[in-house]
Each structure stands twice: as structure tokens, then as C-alpha cells.
């Protein structure tokens, strides 16, 4: 028994895991041990505004 009722259910759950936890929340060595979400947040916090429109 695989734990999934059918192929579609397995595909949906595995895709949700990869795009949710694995890709966004898991720390990555490339980011210095930060999660992609944390790395992006720090990037935008530290980036400078190029121009302002009024």
C-alpha cells in the first residue's frame, strides 16, 4: 500500500510538498543556510530604491 488512493492524489500531495516546504521553507546551502523566503526578505530589506515616482 502506497498511502495514496490514486496517482492524482499522490501527484498533488508530492507537488504541494515540493513547492511548499522543500522549495520555500527548507534551509538551502546556497542561501547560507537561510530559507528561500528569508533570503528574499533580506534581499528586499537591503536593496536600495532606485527611483521614486510622484
KAGI-V873014 format. One record per helix or strand of 2 or more residues. SS is the DSSP state (2 for helix, 1 for strand). FROM is the first residue (numbers start at 1). TO is the last residue. If there is no record, write none. Layout:
BEGIN
ss = (SS/SS)
from = (FROM/FROM)
to = (TO/TO)
END
This chain:
BEGIN
ss = (2/2/2)
from = (7/29/36)
to = (25/31/46)
END
